[in-house]
Amino acid sequence: MRNVLRVTALVLAFGSAASTVQAGCSTVGDASAIAQRMIATTNQFRRSLGLGQVRLSSALNKAASAYACEMATTGNFGHVGRNGSTVKTRVSKSGYGRACVIAENIAWGYQENAVMQGWETSAKHRANMTHRKVKEIGIGVAYNGTTPYWVMTLASKC
């Protein structure tokens, strides 16, 4: 049975910032280093709870990065993309293959350490990060000006 986890968005309110999205999306030169740090932090958190590690998936990274960029460029912040995409369709489109477990955490406006702390302390985001069947992870971060948009995609193949 396919188990798709649903979460609510973790949002830092910036007043009208979400409605003033500029055209274009930028990523940082060290996006790979950021992803590696976030994966290491996720694995440290999972280890502290007696759970196995997750490993980087290039397909999940592709899905997470593309969706972070979409949110940053469109201002559409939520788990349903502007074209109606869901985490399941985004993961499938990225070439991941058949997934039995898929989860997605999103956030905007937080710096790297704060976004991880927020996800760890939010019950639904924490559940995604600590799901026993999750084996792989992808991290996406994109910027609209100086505002980061984050996506963590977690999954496990059938």
Backbone as CSV, one residue per row, in Angstrom:
resi,resn,N_x,N_y,N_z,CA_x,CA_y,CA_z,C_x,C_y,C_z
1,MET,0.838,-1.179,0.000,0.000,0.000,0.000,0.880,1.237,0.000
2,ARG,0.570,2.148,-0.841,1.326,3.384,-0.978,1.027,4.287,0.212
3,ASN,2.077,4.783,0.837,1.916,5.610,2.015,2.475,6.998,1.718
4,VAL,1.612,7.946,1.424,2.033,9.309,1.142,1.728,10.142,2.370
5,LEU,2.755,10.716,2.953,2.584,11.532,4.146,2.207,12.947,3.756
6,ARG,1.276,13.517,4.476,0.852,14.890,4.204,1.307,15.761,5.362
7,VAL,1.716,16.967,5.046,2.127,17.896,6.087,1.530,19.256,5.805
8,THR,1.539,20.067,6.831,1.179,21.455,6.637,2.461,22.248,6.476
9,ALA,2.359,23.408,5.934,3.538,24.231,5.673,4.035,24.887,6.947
10,LEU,5.332,24.985,7.063,5.974,25.708,8.134,6.308,27.083,7.582
11,VAL,5.652,28.114,8.079,5.763,29.433,7.468,6.208,30.460,8.503
12,LEU,7.124,31.307,8.093,7.496,32.472,8.869,6.830,33.658,8.204
13,ALA,5.935,34.306,8.899,5.170,35.401,8.290,6.056,36.617,8.069
14,PHE,6.011,37.129,6.859,6.746,38.323,6.485,5.788,39.376,5.952
15,GLY,4.584,39.388,6.441,3.608,40.358,5.964,3.304,40.125,4.510
16,SER,3.627,41.086,3.653,3.289,40.972,2.238,4.420,40.380,1.400
17,ALA,5.454,39.843,2.025,6.598,39.340,1.263,6.204,38.277,0.258
18,ALA,5.265,37.410,0.606,4.890,36.341,-0.314,4.193,36.871,-1.553
19,SER,3.583,38.035,-1.456,2.853,38.547,-2.610,3.713,39.444,-3.489
20,THR,4.955,39.680,-3.101,5.819,40.551,-3.889,6.965,39.764,-4.519
21,VAL,6.645,38.603,-5.047,7.667,37.743,-5.644,8.199,38.377,-6.921
22,GLN,9.503,38.409,-7.039,10.153,38.947,-8.226,10.320,37.839,-9.253
23,ALA,10.421,38.210,-10.494,10.657,37.218,-11.544,12.037,36.618,-11.363
24,GLY,12.167,35.358,-11.672,13.467,34.690,-11.621,13.699,33.973,-10.310
25,CYS,14.575,33.015,-10.361,14.907,32.204,-9.206,16.418,32.087,-9.161
26,SER,16.975,32.205,-7.993,18.416,32.028,-7.898,18.723,30.997,-6.829
27,THR,19.789,30.273,-7.046,20.277,29.338,-6.051,21.643,29.833,-5.619
28,VAL,22.111,29.292,-4.544,23.417,29.708,-4.048,24.489,28.799,-4.631
29,GLY,25.682,29.329,-4.742,26.787,28.555,-5.285,27.103,27.329,-4.464
30,ASP,26.816,27.380,-3.170,27.120,26.239,-2.303,25.871,25.432,-1.958
31,ALA,24.911,25.358,-2.895,23.676,24.599,-2.650,23.987,23.149,-2.297
32,SER,24.993,22.571,-2.936,25.374,21.191,-2.642,25.885,21.067,-1.205
33,ALA,26.679,22.029,-0.767,27.194,22.008,0.605,26.052,22.185,1.612
34,ILE,25.104,23.058,1.288,23.941,23.246,2.152,23.164,21.941,2.260
35,ALA,22.924,21.294,1.128,22.194,20.021,1.136,22.925,18.988,1.984
36,GLN,24.233,18.898,1.832,25.003,17.925,2.619,24.899,18.207,4.115
37,ARG,24.953,19.476,4.503,24.816,19.832,5.929,23.428,19.466,6.445
38,MET,22.400,19.750,5.641,21.038,19.455,6.074,20.804,17.942,6.171
39,ILE,21.399,17.191,5.265,21.287,15.736,5.336,22.006,15.224,6.575
40,ALA,23.193,15.766,6.846,23.941,15.361,8.041,23.142,15.681,9.310
41,THR,22.512,16.855,9.339,21.697,17.236,10.498,20.493,16.305,10.638
42,THR,19.874,15.977,9.518,18.738,15.047,9.535,19.186,13.686,10.056
43,ASN,20.325,13.209,9.590,20.821,11.907,10.038,21.218,11.916,11.505
44,GLN,21.794,13.018,11.967,22.128,13.138,13.389,20.850,13.085,14.224
45,PHE,19.824,13.785,13.780,18.531,13.787,14.469,17.934,12.378,14.479
46,ARG,17.966,11.704,13.338,17.425,10.345,13.251,18.211,9.387,14.158
47,ARG,19.548,9.503,14.167,20.372,8.650,15.033,20.026,8.849,16.498
48,SER,19.772,10.102,16.883,19.451,10.388,18.289,18.163,9.696,18.721
49,LEU,17.357,9.302,17.744,16.096,8.614,18.021,16.177,7.120,17.702
50,GLY,17.390,6.642,17.414,17.599,5.227,17.132,17.165,4.802,15.740
51,LEU,17.099,5.737,14.811,16.668,5.444,13.443,17.859,5.378,12.498
52,GLY,17.685,4.687,11.389,18.724,4.588,10.373,18.891,5.885,9.603
53,GLN,19.992,5.977,8.909,20.306,7.171,8.126,19.553,7.183,6.802
54,VAL,19.402,8.382,6.261,18.892,8.553,4.898,20.074,8.942,4.024
55,ARG,19.987,8.598,2.745,21.069,8.937,1.814,20.526,9.853,0.725
56,LEU,21.412,10.619,0.164,21.057,11.557,-0.883,20.603,10.811,-2.134
57,SER,19.505,11.267,-2.696,19.020,10.759,-3.971,19.071,11.905,-4.962
58,SER,19.757,11.709,-6.081,19.837,12.781,-7.069,18.452,13.090,-7.640
59,ALA,17.603,12.080,-7.792,16.251,12.325,-8.311,15.417,13.129,-7.307
60,LEU,15.505,12.796,-6.035,14.768,13.563,-5.018,15.329,14.981,-4.906
61,ASN,16.638,15.106,-5.045,17.266,16.430,-5.031,16.748,17.275,-6.193
62,LYS,16.624,16.648,-7.353,16.103,17.330,-8.541,14.670,17.800,-8.300
63,ALA,13.829,16.925,-7.742,12.435,17.285,-7.461,12.355,18.414,-6.436
64,ALA,13.135,18.317,-5.367,13.113,19.326,-4.313,13.622,20.671,-4.829
65,SER,14.692,20.648,-5.587,15.264,21.890,-6.116,14.321,22.578,-7.095
66,ALA,13.713,21.794,-7.971,12.784,22.370,-8.950,11.575,22.985,-8.250
67,TYR,11.087,22.326,-7.199,9.911,22.865,-6.521,10.267,24.097,-5.689
68,ALA,11.452,24.111,-5.079,11.891,25.302,-4.351,11.958,26.484,-5.310
69,CYS,12.482,26.258,-6.507,12.578,27.309,-7.511,11.191,27.763,-7.962
70,GLU,10.280,26.807,-8.156,8.922,27.179,-8.538,8.280,28.079,-7.485
71,MET,8.415,27.691,-6.227,7.813,28.515,-5.166,8.454,29.896,-5.122
72,ALA,9.780,29.952,-5.269,10.475,31.234,-5.203,10.084,32.152,-6.357
73,THR,9.843,31.588,-7.520,9.540,32.423,-8.684,8.068,32.780,-8.802
74,THR,7.185,31.922,-8.288,5.749,32.171,-8.446,5.088,32.747,-7.203
75,GLY,5.697,32.548,-6.053,5.069,32.966,-4.804,3.994,32.002,-4.343
76,ASN,3.791,30.917,-5.082,2.834,29.884,-4.694,3.502,29.020,-3.637
77,PHE,3.069,29.164,-2.392,3.678,28.420,-1.295,2.667,27.418,-0.753
78,GLY,2.914,26.167,-0.979,2.045,25.103,-0.509,2.513,23.788,-1.097
79,HIS,1.855,22.724,-0.710,2.263,21.407,-1.181,1.683,21.055,-2.544
80,VAL,0.775,21.876,-3.030,0.249,21.689,-4.382,0.857,22.781,-5.247
81,GLY,1.541,22.354,-6.311,2.207,23.303,-7.198,1.219,24.121,-8.001
82,ARG,1.736,25.142,-8.607,0.906,26.055,-9.382,0.151,25.340,-10.513
83,ASN,0.759,24.320,-11.075,0.124,23.556,-12.149,-0.635,22.335,-11.631
84,GLY,-0.853,22.274,-10.317,-1.573,21.155,-9.715,-0.688,19.992,-9.307
85,SER,0.631,20.145,-9.458,1.535,19.049,-9.101,1.495,18.790,-7.596
86,THR,1.783,17.553,-7.234,1.909,17.152,-5.836,3.308,16.583,-5.641
87,VAL,3.680,16.343,-4.413,4.990,15.753,-4.170,5.111,14.425,-4.924
88,LYS,4.042,13.669,-4.982,4.060,12.388,-5.690,4.351,12.588,-7.179
89,THR,3.690,13.550,-7.817,3.930,13.765,-9.244,5.304,14.373,-9.484
90,ARG,5.757,15.243,-8.587,7.090,15.837,-8.758,8.184,14.784,-8.633
91,VAL,8.033,13.879,-7.670,9.019,12.812,-7.478,9.009,11.872,-8.686
92,SER,7.840,11.538,-9.163,7.733,10.674,-10.344,8.385,11.327,-11.563
93,LYS,8.103,12.605,-11.774,8.658,13.337,-12.914,10.191,13.440,-12.840
94,SER,10.733,13.413,-11.627,12.185,13.537,-11.459,12.924,12.253,-11.833
95,GLY,12.173,11.172,-12.088,12.813,9.916,-12.454,13.130,9.018,-11.277
96,TYR,12.529,9.281,-10.134,12.830,8.495,-8.930,12.416,7.037,-9.065
97,GLY,11.360,6.772,-9.763,10.845,5.405,-9.834,9.668,5.255,-8.883
98,ARG,9.248,4.032,-8.679,8.073,3.767,-7.843,8.425,3.936,-6.365
99,ALA,7.724,4.845,-5.716,7.952,5.111,-4.298,6.790,4.572,-3.474
100,CYS,7.115,3.929,-2.378,6.084,3.449,-1.452,5.824,4.463,-0.342
101,VAL,6.806,5.268,-0.041,6.674,6.316,0.971,7.218,7.600,0.369
102,ILE,6.449,8.668,0.473,6.888,9.977,0.002,6.441,11.015,1.030
103,ALA,7.336,11.925,1.363,7.002,13.003,2.286,7.701,14.277,1.838
104,GLU,7.148,15.412,2.199,7.717,16.694,1.795,7.565,17.703,2.934
105,ASN,8.653,18.369,3.246,8.647,19.512,4.165,9.000,20.745,3.356
106,ILE,8.282,21.830,3.582,8.587,23.087,2.898,8.628,24.215,3.918
107,ALA,9.342,25.262,3.566,9.422,26.443,4.423,9.926,27.610,3.590
108,TRP,9.707,28.809,4.060,10.297,29.979,3.418,10.618,31.020,4.476
109,GLY,11.674,31.770,4.205,12.050,32.865,5.086,13.025,32.501,6.183
110,TYR,13.228,31.252,6.441,14.131,30.806,7.507,15.555,30.668,6.983
111,GLN,16.520,30.900,7.846,17.897,30.565,7.529,18.089,29.071,7.799
112,GLU,19.182,28.525,7.337,19.410,27.074,7.354,19.205,26.416,8.718
113,ASN,19.857,26.910,9.754,19.720,26.283,11.075,18.306,26.394,11.612
114,ALA,17.674,27.532,11.382,16.327,27.748,11.887,15.312,26.854,11.187
115,VAL,15.485,26.618,9.893,14.531,25.761,9.194,14.627,24.332,9.727
116,MET,15.822,23.851,9.979,15.972,22.497,10.516,15.375,22.405,11.918
117,GLN,15.623,23.402,12.756,15.051,23.399,14.103,13.528,23.455,14.046
118,GLY,13.002,24.251,13.132,11.556,24.344,12.984,10.943,23.020,12.575
119,TRP,11.561,22.349,11.621,11.050,21.056,11.176,11.154,20.005,12.279
120,GLU,12.241,20.049,13.061,12.418,19.066,14.136,11.383,19.245,15.239
121,THR,10.921,20.462,15.456,9.986,20.716,16.554,8.525,20.763,16.118
122,SER,8.256,20.696,14.833,6.885,20.645,14.317,6.472,19.181,14.196
123,ALA,5.385,18.807,14.821,4.983,17.397,14.878,4.897,16.744,13.498
124,LYS,4.267,17.385,12.545,4.089,16.767,11.220,5.390,16.715,10.428
125,HIS,6.195,17.771,10.516,7.483,17.766,9.809,8.427,16.745,10.441
126,ARG,8.405,16.694,11.754,9.223,15.726,12.489,8.824,14.302,12.085
127,ALA,7.534,14.059,11.958,7.062,12.725,11.555,7.625,12.347,10.186
128,ASN,7.687,13.296,9.271,8.269,13.029,7.956,9.745,12.672,8.085
129,MET,10.478,13.470,8.854,11.918,13.274,8.989,12.278,11.983,9.725
130,THR,11.356,11.494,10.546,11.656,10.328,11.377,10.854,9.091,10.967
131,HIS,10.237,9.138,9.813,9.484,7.974,9.338,10.447,6.803,9.169
132,ARG,10.130,5.689,9.782,11.042,4.529,9.781,11.316,3.964,8.393
133,LYS,10.391,4.119,7.472,10.566,3.522,6.144,11.277,4.434,5.157
134,VAL,11.485,5.688,5.506,12.174,6.622,4.613,13.653,6.243,4.541
135,LYS,14.167,6.167,3.317,15.573,5.777,3.097,16.380,6.825,2.338
136,GLU,15.692,7.709,1.590,16.413,8.664,0.752,15.854,10.067,0.931
137,ILE,16.680,11.050,0.549,16.335,12.446,0.787,16.860,13.318,-0.352
138,GLY,16.171,14.407,-0.579,16.625,15.455,-1.482,16.335,16.796,-0.832
139,ILE,17.214,17.753,-1.044,17.072,19.087,-0.464,17.116,20.112,-1.579
140,GLY,16.179,21.041,-1.561,16.181,22.143,-2.510,16.093,23.466,-1.780
141,VAL,16.863,24.430,-2.238,16.766,25.788,-1.716,16.918,26.738,-2.892
142,ALA,16.020,27.707,-2.955,16.063,28.723,-4.004,15.728,30.051,-3.353
143,TYR,16.138,31.118,-3.982,15.964,32.447,-3.402,15.142,33.351,-4.299
144,ASN,14.323,34.140,-3.659,13.674,35.276,-4.300,14.268,36.473,-3.580
145,GLY,15.200,37.140,-4.222,15.956,38.184,-3.526,16.805,37.508,-2.466
146,THR,16.597,37.880,-1.212,17.338,37.263,-0.113,16.491,36.272,0.670
147,THR,15.276,36.019,0.216,14.372,35.118,0.926,14.535,33.691,0.417
148,PRO,14.957,32.768,1.307,15.110,31.381,0.886,13.782,30.617,0.931
149,TYR,13.612,29.743,-0.037,12.492,28.797,-0.093,13.095,27.398,-0.002
150,TRP,12.629,26.607,0.937,13.217,25.305,1.226,12.259,24.175,0.896
151,VAL,12.797,23.090,0.382,12.036,21.867,0.180,12.914,20.688,0.602
152,MET,12.364,19.840,1.448,12.988,18.567,1.816,12.037,17.483,1.332
153,THR,12.522,16.635,0.443,11.720,15.530,-0.063,12.334,14.233,0.444
154,LEU,11.501,13.418,1.059,11.949,12.134,1.607,11.138,11.028,0.953
155,ALA,11.776,9.894,0.703,11.056,8.804,0.063,11.769,7.487,0.280
156,SER,11.087,6.443,-0.126,11.641,5.105,-0.132,11.013,4.360,-1.300
157,LYS,11.850,3.677,-2.062,11.354,2.901,-3.196,10.680,1.627,-2.711
158,CYS,9.747,1.144,-3.506,9.027,-0.097,-3.175,9.944,-1.302,-3.386
